[in-house]
Amino acid sequence: MPVSAPEAGDPVAAPPPEAPPPEAPPSRAAHWAALAGATGWTDSFRTAKVRVPRERWVEAHRALKEHLPFFAWLSAIDWANEVAVGDPVEGDPVEERVEVISRLSDVSAGEAVIVSTDLAPGDLILDSLTGVYAAANWHEREASDMFGIRFEGHPNPVRIYLPDGFEGHPLRKSFPLLAREVKPWPGAVEVAPLPAAAGEQPPGPAPTGEGGGS
């Protein structure tokens, strides 16, 4: 049976209400902190991060490995207030230290955590993670080259990037990078106009002048 079109003035059914957006899963940072024996944790931007004392660095990773078997990376941050060259550090002074960080994950479950510990600038020694995560090998060698951290117990602590005899550690703020001396860090992008091809006029208003008509 055909359905007639609604006439003017007939009530129109309201559209169904929109479903509320799904809630984000609860933070797992506190869970990982408890497993690692951490002294604190954060969950900024939904990124779980736990802080452990340097004495628990290896034990914390060993406790987390059963749940987070994939070692993604290891690096460091130089929290120094002074720089050798370039613009000074902006903002209030910070507690000077070198922060070592690693990222562990379980790619099948979508779980991940960043593990952090602090080293005093004059005492850059930390136990190696290679006995727990073999993948830490090259990352620790890189951090040793770039930041001057010595990883106790590393099976092959040789340079990975820099040549033998190289002095200094390029990612420390105390290292005078030549690029920062030549151009302010990180360096403004300078875009030069493209050269005009043969026979082409440079961009701009069309030239005017007298001319006879044909």
FENFEN-V869542 format. One record per residue. RES is the residue in one small letter. OMEGA is omega in whole degrees, 0 to 359 (NA if undefined). Layout:
{{RES/OMEGA} {RES/OMEGA}}
This chain:
{{m/183} {p/179} {v/182} {s/179} {a/179} {p/179} {e/179} {a/180} {g/177} {d/178} {p/179} {v/181} {a/179} {a/178} {p/179} {p/180} {p/179} {e/178} {a/179} {p/179} {p/180} {p/179} {e/177} {a/179} {p/180} {p/180} {s/177} {r/184} {a/180} {a/179} {h/180} {w/179} {a/179} {a/180} {l/185} {a/186} {g/186} {a/176} {t/179} {g/179} {w/175} {t/179} {d/181} {s/180} {f/179} {r/176} {t/181} {a/179} {k/179} {v/181} {r/182} {v/174} {p/181} {r/180} {e/180} {r/185} {w/182} {v/181} {e/178} {a/179} {h/178} {r/179} {a/183} {l/188} {k/180} {e/182} {h/182} {l/189} {p/185} {f/177} {f/185} {a/181} {w/174} {l/177} {s/182} {a/176} {i/177} {d/180} {w/178} {a/180} {n/181} {e/176} {v/182} {a/179} {v/177} {g/183} {d/178} {p/179} {v/181} {e/177} {g/181} {d/176} {p/180} {v/173} {e/185} {e/182} {r/169} {v/182} {e/176} {v/183} {i/174} {s/177} {r/179} {l/181} {s/169} {d/187} {v/181} {s/182} {a/182} {g/181} {e/178} {a/177} {v/173} {i/179} {v/187} {s/171} {t/183} {d/174} {l/175} {a/183} {p/180} {g/183} {d/186} {l/179} {i/181} {l/179} {d/182} {s/177} {l/187} {t/177} {g/179} {v/177} {y/179} {a/182} {a/179} {a/186} {n/184} {w/180} {h/179} {e/177} {r/177} {e/179} {a/177} {s/177} {d/190} {m/186} {f/180} {g/179} {i/176} {r/182} {f/182} {e/178} {g/178} {h/186} {p/184} {n/186} {p/178} {v/181} {r/179} {i/180} {y/190} {l/180} {p/175} {d/181} {g/178} {f/182} {e/178} {g/183} {h/194} {p/180} {l/171} {r/181} {k/179} {s/183} {f/182} {p/178} {l/180} {l/181} {a/180} {r/177} {e/182} {v/184} {k/179} {p/182} {w/1} {p/177} {g/179} {a/179} {v/180} {e/182} {v/179} {a/178} {p/179} {l/178} {p/180} {a/177} {a/182} {a/178} {g/181} {e/176} {q/175} {p/181} {p/181} {g/180} {p/181} {a/180} {p/179} {t/179} {g/179} {e/178} {g/180} {g/176} {g/180} {s/NA}}
